Each structure stands twice: as structure tokens, then as C-alpha cells.
Amino acid sequence: MSIFLAGAGPDPLGFPEVFDRFAVDVGERAGWRRPARIAVAVHGPEGKLHDLVASYAEPLQARIECGIVAVPLQDGRPADAAALEAVDAVVVGGGLTPAYWEALHPVAALIRGLIADGARYLGFSAGAMVAPEHALVGGYRINGVEVCGEECSEGLDSVDMREGLGLARSRWMSMPRRRGR
């Protein structure tokens, strides 16, 4: 199982090692006998989806022979499960984490199954945030107290944790709490 999480966008100059290692893993999954099939899921303005897909696909296509399956994530609609079938890898882009969660949560079991069967996962920003067992979707206050800047809130007020894709265990969520002395 190979899961890659990057805290920013798909800058191949800033993260060449992420793209390099991911491409090698995807090539191994495909067996180097055929072009790898990579799903690229992105959310954004409808007229910009092609450019968004390209920003994630081009660094991979420069490293490995692959076919790209665009998975546009539209507000309020689940991701197209058929587009995710029989892929060697899933790349999930960045943007508004609540929108990614809303579109991917209905197909979480399918994505978990793909990864369990050997497909690779690469999540950038929002794609990294929704990947674990517990997804930090946004927000900037806990019990009314500001814990980070509002600009980091993803448009949410209270910190919002939801069931994630379940690709990584959130160890800190299951750790026992220490009691005061």
C-alpha cells in the first residue's frame, strides 16, 4: 500500500521527490508492461477543471507513461464511481476541503478497496486532509475560541472533524487522554 500526502499544491519543482517516488510506485503497480491508468480528482470552477487536471497530470506524464482519467468533483454530487474503477492510482487535488469531502465520502469504500488492492494514492492539500480515518475538514474555532486564523477555515466556523476516506489511521484520536496531576 502506497499513500502519499502533500500539504500543498502540485508544484513539481517544490515536490519533485513526491512525483518521482509516486511515479515509480505506480509503474510497479502497472508492471511497466502497459501505460498506468491514473484517476485525477479535482474540484474547482467548471471552466478551470481541465487546467486543474493538467496541473496534476503533467508532472506525472513527464515521469511515467500513463493515461489520465479526469474525475471532476462538482458541488453537491458524489464522484463518478465508474471513473475510479480499474485504476492503478488515485490523485486527489487541493482546494476547498469540505467540497472534496462531500464528493469523495460517498465513494470512500471504493477508494479504500482500490488502495487495499494495490492502487496508489496521492493527496494534495484537501486530498491529504480527507485521506485519513478522521478528516479535518475546516473551521478555526473550538468552543468559540480561535485556534487558527479564519483564512484557514475553509469557510467553516467551528473545527469540523468527519469520517475520512480511512486510508491512514488517526493515531492521536485513539490515544488515551492524560489526566492532570
mmCIF file of the C-alpha atoms, coordinates in Angstrom:
data_MODEL
# 
_entry.id   MODEL 
# 
loop_
_atom_site.group_PDB 
_atom_site.id 
_atom_site.type_symbol 
_atom_site.label_atom_id 
_atom_site.label_alt_id 
_atom_site.label_comp_id 
_atom_site.label_asym_id 
_atom_site.label_entity_id 
_atom_site.label_seq_id 
_atom_site.pdbx_PDB_ins_code 
_atom_site.Cartn_x 
_atom_site.Cartn_y 
_atom_site.Cartn_z 
_atom_site.occupancy 
_atom_site.B_iso_or_equiv 
_atom_site.pdbx_formal_charge 
_atom_site.auth_seq_id 
_atom_site.auth_comp_id 
_atom_site.auth_asym_id 
_atom_site.auth_atom_id 
_atom_site.pdbx_PDB_model_num 
ATOM 1   C CA . MET A 1 1   ? 0.000   0.000  0.000   1.00 0.00 ? 1   MET A CA 1 
ATOM 2   C CA . SER A 1 2   ? 1.441   3.368  -1.012  1.00 0.00 ? 2   SER A CA 1 
ATOM 3   C CA . ILE A 1 3   ? -0.137  6.564  0.225   1.00 0.00 ? 3   ILE A CA 1 
ATOM 4   C CA . PHE A 1 4   ? 1.468   9.941  -0.409  1.00 0.00 ? 4   PHE A CA 1 
ATOM 5   C CA . LEU A 1 5   ? 0.209   13.110 1.277   1.00 0.00 ? 5   LEU A CA 1 
ATOM 6   C CA . ALA A 1 6   ? 1.439   16.589 0.379   1.00 0.00 ? 6   ALA A CA 1 
ATOM 7   C CA . GLY A 1 7   ? 0.410   19.716 2.255   1.00 0.00 ? 7   GLY A CA 1 
ATOM 8   C CA . ALA A 1 8   ? 0.401   22.000 -0.761  1.00 0.00 ? 8   ALA A CA 1 
ATOM 9   C CA . GLY A 1 9   ? -0.441  22.079 -4.464  1.00 0.00 ? 9   GLY A CA 1 
ATOM 10  C CA . PRO A 1 10  ? 1.142   20.059 -7.274  1.00 0.00 ? 10  PRO A CA 1 
ATOM 11  C CA . ASP A 1 11  ? 4.361   22.044 -7.700  1.00 0.00 ? 11  ASP A CA 1 
ATOM 12  C CA . PRO A 1 12  ? 6.768   19.601 -9.409  1.00 0.00 ? 12  PRO A CA 1 
ATOM 13  C CA . LEU A 1 13  ? 9.691   21.906 -8.611  1.00 0.00 ? 13  LEU A CA 1 
ATOM 14  C CA . GLY A 1 14  ? 8.772   22.086 -4.937  1.00 0.00 ? 14  GLY A CA 1 
ATOM 15  C CA . PHE A 1 15  ? 7.989   18.382 -4.591  1.00 0.00 ? 15  PHE A CA 1 
ATOM 16  C CA . PRO A 1 16  ? 9.993   16.510 -7.248  1.00 0.00 ? 16  PRO A CA 1 
ATOM 17  C CA . GLU A 1 17  ? 10.670  13.604 -4.891  1.00 0.00 ? 17  GLU A CA 1 
ATOM 18  C CA . VAL A 1 18  ? 6.923   13.106 -4.284  1.00 0.00 ? 18  VAL A CA 1 
ATOM 19  C CA . PHE A 1 19  ? 6.231   12.873 -8.005  1.00 0.00 ? 19  PHE A CA 1 
ATOM 20  C CA . ASP A 1 20  ? 9.346   10.741 -8.605  1.00 0.00 ? 20  ASP A CA 1 
ATOM 21  C CA . ARG A 1 21  ? 8.514   8.182  -5.917  1.00 0.00 ? 21  ARG A CA 1 
ATOM 22  C CA . PHE A 1 22  ? 4.812   8.114  -6.763  1.00 0.00 ? 22  PHE A CA 1 
ATOM 23  C CA . ALA A 1 23  ? 5.574   7.528  -10.461 1.00 0.00 ? 23  ALA A CA 1 
ATOM 24  C CA . VAL A 1 24  ? 7.889   4.620  -9.587  1.00 0.00 ? 24  VAL A CA 1 
ATOM 25  C CA . ASP A 1 25  ? 5.248   3.060  -7.335  1.00 0.00 ? 25  ASP A CA 1 
ATOM 26  C CA . VAL A 1 26  ? 2.523   3.476  -9.963  1.00 0.00 ? 26  VAL A CA 1 
ATOM 27  C CA . GLY A 1 27  ? 4.809   1.974  -12.616 1.00 0.00 ? 27  GLY A CA 1 
ATOM 28  C CA . GLU A 1 28  ? 5.438   -1.009 -10.372 1.00 0.00 ? 28  GLU A CA 1 
ATOM 29  C CA . ARG A 1 29  ? 1.692   -1.399 -9.841  1.00 0.00 ? 29  ARG A CA 1 
ATOM 30  C CA . ALA A 1 30  ? 1.089   -1.344 -13.617 1.00 0.00 ? 30  ALA A CA 1 
ATOM 31  C CA . GLY A 1 31  ? 4.005   -3.708 -14.111 1.00 0.00 ? 31  GLY A CA 1 
ATOM 32  C CA . TRP A 1 32  ? 5.731   -1.390 -16.583 1.00 0.00 ? 32  TRP A CA 1 
ATOM 33  C CA . ARG A 1 33  ? 4.042   -3.526 -19.305 1.00 0.00 ? 33  ARG A CA 1 
ATOM 34  C CA . ARG A 1 34  ? 1.337   -1.030 -20.121 1.00 0.00 ? 34  ARG A CA 1 
ATOM 35  C CA . PRO A 1 35  ? 0.579   2.626  -19.536 1.00 0.00 ? 35  PRO A CA 1 
ATOM 36  C CA . ALA A 1 36  ? -0.605  3.158  -15.991 1.00 0.00 ? 36  ALA A CA 1 
ATOM 37  C CA . ARG A 1 37  ? -4.165  4.391  -15.533 1.00 0.00 ? 37  ARG A CA 1 
ATOM 38  C CA . ILE A 1 38  ? -4.371  7.304  -13.082 1.00 0.00 ? 38  ILE A CA 1 
ATOM 39  C CA . ALA A 1 39  ? -7.581  8.956  -11.858 1.00 0.00 ? 39  ALA A CA 1 
ATOM 40  C CA . VAL A 1 40  ? -7.163  12.666 -11.075 1.00 0.00 ? 40  VAL A CA 1 
ATOM 41  C CA . ALA A 1 41  ? -9.984  14.053 -8.921  1.00 0.00 ? 41  ALA A CA 1 
ATOM 42  C CA . VAL A 1 42  ? -10.241 17.835 -8.734  1.00 0.00 ? 42  VAL A CA 1 
ATOM 43  C CA . HIS A 1 43  ? -12.755 20.404 -7.563  1.00 0.00 ? 43  HIS A CA 1 
ATOM 44  C CA . GLY A 1 44  ? -12.891 23.973 -8.772  1.00 0.00 ? 44  GLY A CA 1 
ATOM 45  C CA . PRO A 1 45  ? -14.656 26.367 -11.104 1.00 0.00 ? 45  PRO A CA 1 
ATOM 46  C CA . GLU A 1 46  ? -16.215 24.456 -14.003 1.00 0.00 ? 46  GLU A CA 1 
ATOM 47  C CA . GLY A 1 47  ? -14.315 26.335 -16.705 1.00 0.00 ? 47  GLY A CA 1 
ATOM 48  C CA . LYS A 1 48  ? -10.987 25.620 -14.973 1.00 0.00 ? 48  LYS A CA 1 
ATOM 49  C CA . LEU A 1 49  ? -11.289 21.868 -14.390 1.00 0.00 ? 49  LEU A CA 1 
ATOM 50  C CA . HIS A 1 50  ? -9.254  20.939 -17.485 1.00 0.00 ? 50  HIS A CA 1 
ATOM 51  C CA . ASP A 1 51  ? -6.393  23.194 -16.315 1.00 0.00 ? 51  ASP A CA 1 
ATOM 52  C CA . LEU A 1 52  ? -6.617  21.799 -12.790 1.00 0.00 ? 52  LEU A CA 1 
ATOM 53  C CA . VAL A 1 53  ? -6.411  18.207 -14.027 1.00 0.00 ? 53  VAL A CA 1 
ATOM 54  C CA . ALA A 1 54  ? -3.433  19.155 -16.218 1.00 0.00 ? 54  ALA A CA 1 
ATOM 55  C CA . SER A 1 55  ? -1.560  20.685 -13.270 1.00 0.00 ? 55  SER A CA 1 
ATOM 56  C CA . TYR A 1 56  ? -1.621  17.300 -11.508 1.00 0.00 ? 56  TYR A CA 1 
ATOM 57  C CA . ALA A 1 57  ? -1.302  15.116 -14.624 1.00 0.00 ? 57  ALA A CA 1 
ATOM 58  C CA . GLU A 1 58  ? 1.589   16.820 -16.440 1.00 0.00 ? 58  GLU A CA 1 
ATOM 59  C CA . PRO A 1 59  ? 4.250   16.167 -13.771 1.00 0.00 ? 59  PRO A CA 1 
ATOM 60  C CA . LEU A 1 60  ? 3.218   12.500 -13.754 1.00 0.00 ? 60  LEU A CA 1 
ATOM 61  C CA . GLN A 1 61  ? 3.130   12.205 -17.540 1.00 0.00 ? 61  GLN A CA 1 
ATOM 62  C CA . ALA A 1 62  ? 6.679   13.600 -17.610 1.00 0.00 ? 62  ALA A CA 1 
ATOM 63  C CA . ARG A 1 63  ? 7.790   10.713 -15.384 1.00 0.00 ? 63  ARG A CA 1 
ATOM 64  C CA . ILE A 1 64  ? 5.716   7.711  -16.466 1.00 0.00 ? 64  ILE A CA 1 
ATOM 65  C CA . GLU A 1 65  ? 3.693   6.546  -19.422 1.00 0.00 ? 65  GLU A CA 1 
ATOM 66  C CA . CYS A 1 66  ? 0.124   6.890  -18.227 1.00 0.00 ? 66  CYS A CA 1 
ATOM 67  C CA . GLY A 1 67  ? -3.441  7.572  -19.186 1.00 0.00 ? 67  GLY A CA 1 
ATOM 68  C CA . ILE A 1 68  ? -5.279  10.150 -17.122 1.00 0.00 ? 68  ILE A CA 1 
ATOM 69  C CA . VAL A 1 69  ? -8.915  9.703  -16.119 1.00 0.00 ? 69  VAL A CA 1 
ATOM 70  C CA . ALA A 1 70  ? -10.338 13.085 -15.112 1.00 0.00 ? 70  ALA A CA 1 
ATOM 71  C CA . VAL A 1 71  ? -12.731 12.923 -12.164 1.00 0.00 ? 71  VAL A CA 1 
ATOM 72  C CA . PRO A 1 72  ? -14.350 16.349 -11.852 1.00 0.00 ? 72  PRO A CA 1 
ATOM 73  C CA . LEU A 1 73  ? -15.850 16.903 -8.423  1.00 0.00 ? 73  LEU A CA 1 
ATOM 74  C CA . GLN A 1 74  ? -18.979 19.001 -8.710  1.00 0.00 ? 74  GLN A CA 1 
ATOM 75  C CA . ASP A 1 75  ? -20.596 20.729 -5.740  1.00 0.00 ? 75  ASP A CA 1 
ATOM 76  C CA . GLY A 1 76  ? -23.177 18.521 -4.104  1.00 0.00 ? 76  GLY A CA 1 
ATOM 77  C CA . ARG A 1 77  ? -22.573 15.465 -6.298  1.00 0.00 ? 77  ARG A CA 1 
ATOM 78  C CA . PRO A 1 78  ? -20.591 12.337 -5.448  1.00 0.00 ? 78  PRO A CA 1 
ATOM 79  C CA . ALA A 1 79  ? -17.545 11.459 -7.528  1.00 0.00 ? 79  ALA A CA 1 
ATOM 80  C CA . ASP A 1 80  ? -18.221 9.210  -10.509 1.00 0.00 ? 80  ASP A CA 1 
ATOM 81  C CA . ALA A 1 81  ? -17.514 5.716  -9.172  1.00 0.00 ? 81  ALA A CA 1 
ATOM 82  C CA . ALA A 1 82  ? -17.176 4.302  -12.700 1.00 0.00 ? 82  ALA A CA 1 
ATOM 83  C CA . ALA A 1 83  ? -14.276 6.687  -13.403 1.00 0.00 ? 83  ALA A CA 1 
ATOM 84  C CA . LEU A 1 84  ? -12.398 5.238  -10.431 1.00 0.00 ? 84  LEU A CA 1 
ATOM 85  C CA . GLU A 1 85  ? -12.726 1.604  -11.468 1.00 0.00 ? 85  GLU A CA 1 
ATOM 86  C CA . ALA A 1 86  ? -9.660  -0.295 -12.662 1.00 0.00 ? 86  ALA A CA 1 
ATOM 87  C CA . VAL A 1 87  ? -7.156  2.481  -11.998 1.00 0.00 ? 87  VAL A CA 1 
ATOM 88  C CA . ASP A 1 88  ? -3.594  1.994  -10.852 1.00 0.00 ? 88  ASP A CA 1 
ATOM 89  C CA . ALA A 1 89  ? -3.601  5.207  -8.851  1.00 0.00 ? 89  ALA A CA 1 
ATOM 90  C CA . VAL A 1 90  ? -5.820  7.944  -7.486  1.00 0.00 ? 90  VAL A CA 1 
ATOM 91  C CA . VAL A 1 91  ? -4.619  11.539 -7.276  1.00 0.00 ? 91  VAL A CA 1 
ATOM 92  C CA . VAL A 1 92  ? -6.792  13.941 -5.297  1.00 0.00 ? 92  VAL A CA 1 
ATOM 93  C CA . GLY A 1 93  ? -6.120  17.632 -5.691  1.00 0.00 ? 93  GLY A CA 1 
ATOM 94  C CA . GLY A 1 94  ? -6.353  20.603 -3.421  1.00 0.00 ? 94  GLY A CA 1 
ATOM 95  C CA . GLY A 1 95  ? -8.937  23.278 -2.880  1.00 0.00 ? 95  GLY A CA 1 
ATOM 96  C CA . LEU A 1 96  ? -11.897 23.541 -0.555  1.00 0.00 ? 96  LEU A CA 1 
ATOM 97  C CA . THR A 1 97  ? -11.683 20.559 1.765   1.00 0.00 ? 97  THR A CA 1 
ATOM 98  C CA . PRO A 1 98  ? -15.448 20.468 2.505   1.00 0.00 ? 98  PRO A CA 1 
ATOM 99  C CA . ALA A 1 99  ? -16.180 20.164 -1.236  1.00 0.00 ? 99  ALA A CA 1 
ATOM 100 C CA . TYR A 1 100 ? -13.661 17.325 -1.632  1.00 0.00 ? 100 TYR A CA 1 
ATOM 101 C CA . TRP A 1 101 ? -15.084 15.547 1.396   1.00 0.00 ? 101 TRP A CA 1 
ATOM 102 C CA . GLU A 1 102 ? -18.645 15.909 0.120   1.00 0.00 ? 102 GLU A CA 1 
ATOM 103 C CA . ALA A 1 103 ? -17.773 14.450 -3.299  1.00 0.00 ? 103 ALA A CA 1 
ATOM 104 C CA . LEU A 1 104 ? -15.450 11.669 -2.123  1.00 0.00 ? 104 LEU A CA 1 
ATOM 105 C CA . HIS A 1 105 ? -17.151 10.456 1.056   1.00 0.00 ? 105 HIS A CA 1 
ATOM 106 C CA . PRO A 1 106 ? -19.857 8.535  -0.884  1.00 0.00 ? 106 PRO A CA 1 
ATOM 107 C CA . VAL A 1 107 ? -17.131 6.584  -2.749  1.00 0.00 ? 107 VAL A CA 1 
ATOM 108 C CA . ALA A 1 108 ? -14.802 6.159  0.249   1.00 0.00 ? 108 ALA A CA 1 
ATOM 109 C CA . ALA A 1 109 ? -15.298 2.381  0.393   1.00 0.00 ? 109 ALA A CA 1 
ATOM 110 C CA . LEU A 1 110 ? -14.434 2.099  -3.305  1.00 0.00 ? 110 LEU A CA 1 
ATOM 111 C CA . ILE A 1 111 ? -11.252 4.165  -2.838  1.00 0.00 ? 111 ILE A CA 1 
ATOM 112 C CA . ARG A 1 112 ? -10.269 2.137  0.249   1.00 0.00 ? 112 ARG A CA 1 
ATOM 113 C CA . GLY A 1 113 ? -10.786 -1.042 -1.755  1.00 0.00 ? 113 GLY A CA 1 
ATOM 114 C CA . LEU A 1 114 ? -8.633  0.225  -4.623  1.00 0.00 ? 114 LEU A CA 1 
ATOM 115 C CA . ILE A 1 115 ? -5.808  1.121  -2.257  1.00 0.00 ? 115 ILE A CA 1 
ATOM 116 C CA . ALA A 1 116 ? -6.124  -2.175 -0.372  1.00 0.00 ? 116 ALA A CA 1 
ATOM 117 C CA . ASP A 1 117 ? -5.823  -3.950 -3.739  1.00 0.00 ? 117 ASP A CA 1 
ATOM 118 C CA . GLY A 1 118 ? -2.573  -2.127 -4.510  1.00 0.00 ? 118 GLY A CA 1 
ATOM 119 C CA . ALA A 1 119 ? -3.584  1.103  -6.235  1.00 0.00 ? 119 ALA A CA 1 
ATOM 120 C CA . ARG A 1 120 ? -1.568  4.117  -5.101  1.00 0.00 ? 120 ARG A CA 1 
ATOM 121 C CA . TYR A 1 121 ? -2.972  7.320  -3.563  1.00 0.00 ? 121 TYR A CA 1 
ATOM 122 C CA . LEU A 1 122 ? -1.539  10.819 -3.803  1.00 0.00 ? 122 LEU A CA 1 
ATOM 123 C CA . GLY A 1 123 ? -3.387  13.593 -1.992  1.00 0.00 ? 123 GLY A CA 1 
ATOM 124 C CA . PHE A 1 124 ? -2.505  17.274 -2.178  1.00 0.00 ? 124 PHE A CA 1 
ATOM 125 C CA . SER A 1 125 ? -3.775  19.710 0.453   1.00 0.00 ? 125 SER A CA 1 
ATOM 126 C CA . ALA A 1 126 ? -7.513  18.878 0.611   1.00 0.00 ? 126 ALA A CA 1 
ATOM 127 C CA . GLY A 1 127 ? -6.732  15.446 -0.850  1.00 0.00 ? 127 GLY A CA 1 
ATOM 128 C CA . ALA A 1 128 ? -4.349  14.893 2.065   1.00 0.00 ? 128 ALA A CA 1 
ATOM 129 C CA . MET A 1 129 ? -6.854  16.191 4.621   1.00 0.00 ? 129 MET A CA 1 
ATOM 130 C CA . VAL A 1 130 ? -9.656  13.793 3.609   1.00 0.00 ? 130 VAL A CA 1 
ATOM 131 C CA . ALA A 1 131 ? -7.424  10.697 3.325   1.00 0.00 ? 131 ALA A CA 1 
ATOM 132 C CA . PRO A 1 132 ? -7.120  9.602  6.982   1.00 0.00 ? 132 PRO A CA 1 
ATOM 133 C CA . GLU A 1 133 ? -9.667  7.828  9.106   1.00 0.00 ? 133 GLU A CA 1 
ATOM 134 C CA . HIS A 1 134 ? -10.633 11.196 10.629  1.00 0.00 ? 134 HIS A CA 1 
ATOM 135 C CA . ALA A 1 135 ? -10.665 14.153 8.233   1.00 0.00 ? 135 ALA A CA 1 
ATOM 136 C CA . LEU A 1 136 ? -10.054 17.688 9.429   1.00 0.00 ? 136 LEU A CA 1 
ATOM 137 C CA . VAL A 1 137 ? -12.467 19.435 7.078   1.00 0.00 ? 137 VAL A CA 1 
ATOM 138 C CA . GLY A 1 138 ? -12.048 23.006 8.277   1.00 0.00 ? 138 GLY A CA 1 
ATOM 139 C CA . GLY A 1 139 ? -13.008 25.558 10.867  1.00 0.00 ? 139 GLY A CA 1 
ATOM 140 C CA . TYR A 1 140 ? -10.996 27.868 13.039  1.00 0.00 ? 140 TYR A CA 1 
ATOM 141 C CA . ARG A 1 141 ? -12.720 27.843 16.449  1.00 0.00 ? 141 ARG A CA 1 
ATOM 142 C CA . ILE A 1 142 ? -13.174 25.275 19.166  1.00 0.00 ? 142 ILE A CA 1 
ATOM 143 C CA . ASN A 1 143 ? -15.892 26.136 21.677  1.00 0.00 ? 143 ASN A CA 1 
ATOM 144 C CA . GLY A 1 144 ? -15.809 29.694 20.348  1.00 0.00 ? 144 GLY A CA 1 
ATOM 145 C CA . VAL A 1 145 ? -12.047 30.080 20.897  1.00 0.00 ? 145 VAL A CA 1 
ATOM 146 C CA . GLU A 1 146 ? -9.994  30.894 17.799  1.00 0.00 ? 146 GLU A CA 1 
ATOM 147 C CA . VAL A 1 147 ? -7.346  28.176 17.333  1.00 0.00 ? 147 VAL A CA 1 
ATOM 148 C CA . CYS A 1 148 ? -6.036  29.336 13.941  1.00 0.00 ? 148 CYS A CA 1 
ATOM 149 C CA . GLY A 1 149 ? -6.631  32.163 11.539  1.00 0.00 ? 149 GLY A CA 1 
ATOM 150 C CA . GLU A 1 150 ? -10.009 32.471 9.890   1.00 0.00 ? 150 GLU A CA 1 
ATOM 151 C CA . GLU A 1 151 ? -8.252  32.410 6.495   1.00 0.00 ? 151 GLU A CA 1 
ATOM 152 C CA . CYS A 1 152 ? -7.501  28.724 7.171   1.00 0.00 ? 152 CYS A CA 1 
ATOM 153 C CA . SER A 1 153 ? -11.118 27.849 7.983   1.00 0.00 ? 153 SER A CA 1 
ATOM 154 C CA . GLU A 1 154 ? -12.279 26.528 4.593   1.00 0.00 ? 154 GLU A CA 1 
ATOM 155 C CA . GLY A 1 155 ? -15.382 28.666 5.139   1.00 0.00 ? 155 GLY A CA 1 
ATOM 156 C CA . LEU A 1 156 ? -16.352 26.889 8.372   1.00 0.00 ? 156 LEU A CA 1 
ATOM 157 C CA . ASP A 1 157 ? -16.572 28.437 11.828  1.00 0.00 ? 157 ASP A CA 1 
ATOM 158 C CA . SER A 1 158 ? -16.188 25.514 14.253  1.00 0.00 ? 158 SER A CA 1 
ATOM 159 C CA . VAL A 1 159 ? -13.414 22.971 13.723  1.00 0.00 ? 159 VAL A CA 1 
ATOM 160 C CA . ASP A 1 160 ? -15.088 20.127 11.889  1.00 0.00 ? 160 ASP A CA 1 
ATOM 161 C CA . MET A 1 161 ? -13.787 16.540 12.057  1.00 0.00 ? 161 MET A CA 1 
ATOM 162 C CA . ARG A 1 162 ? -15.597 13.978 9.922   1.00 0.00 ? 162 ARG A CA 1 
ATOM 163 C CA . GLU A 1 163 ? -15.150 10.379 8.897   1.00 0.00 ? 163 GLU A CA 1 
ATOM 164 C CA . GLY A 1 164 ? -12.405 10.419 6.254   1.00 0.00 ? 164 GLY A CA 1 
ATOM 165 C CA . LEU A 1 165 ? -11.556 8.018  3.457   1.00 0.00 ? 165 LEU A CA 1 
ATOM 166 C CA . GLY A 1 166 ? -9.918  5.714  6.004   1.00 0.00 ? 166 GLY A CA 1 
ATOM 167 C CA . LEU A 1 167 ? -6.591  5.331  4.209   1.00 0.00 ? 167 LEU A CA 1 
ATOM 168 C CA . ALA A 1 168 ? -4.488  6.088  7.288   1.00 0.00 ? 168 ALA A CA 1 
ATOM 169 C CA . ARG A 1 169 ? -5.228  5.599  10.948  1.00 0.00 ? 169 ARG A CA 1 
ATOM 170 C CA . SER A 1 170 ? -5.530  8.741  13.043  1.00 0.00 ? 170 SER A CA 1 
ATOM 171 C CA . ARG A 1 171 ? -3.441  7.559  15.977  1.00 0.00 ? 171 ARG A CA 1 
ATOM 172 C CA . TRP A 1 172 ? -3.882  10.696 18.050  1.00 0.00 ? 172 TRP A CA 1 
ATOM 173 C CA . MET A 1 173 ? -7.660  10.247 18.002  1.00 0.00 ? 173 MET A CA 1 
ATOM 174 C CA . SER A 1 174 ? -7.363  6.885  19.736  1.00 0.00 ? 174 SER A CA 1 
ATOM 175 C CA . MET A 1 175 ? -4.707  7.806  22.291  1.00 0.00 ? 175 MET A CA 1 
ATOM 176 C CA . PRO A 1 176 ? -5.829  7.932  25.927  1.00 0.00 ? 176 PRO A CA 1 
ATOM 177 C CA . ARG A 1 177 ? -6.019  11.403 27.427  1.00 0.00 ? 177 ARG A CA 1 
ATOM 178 C CA . ARG A 1 178 ? -3.624  12.287 30.223  1.00 0.00 ? 178 ARG A CA 1 
ATOM 179 C CA . ARG A 1 179 ? -5.142  13.430 33.448  1.00 0.00 ? 179 ARG A CA 1 
ATOM 180 C CA . GLY A 1 180 ? -3.928  16.482 35.331  1.00 0.00 ? 180 GLY A CA 1 
ATOM 181 C CA . ARG A 1 181 ? -1.586  15.966 38.282  1.00 0.00 ? 181 ARG A CA 1 
# 
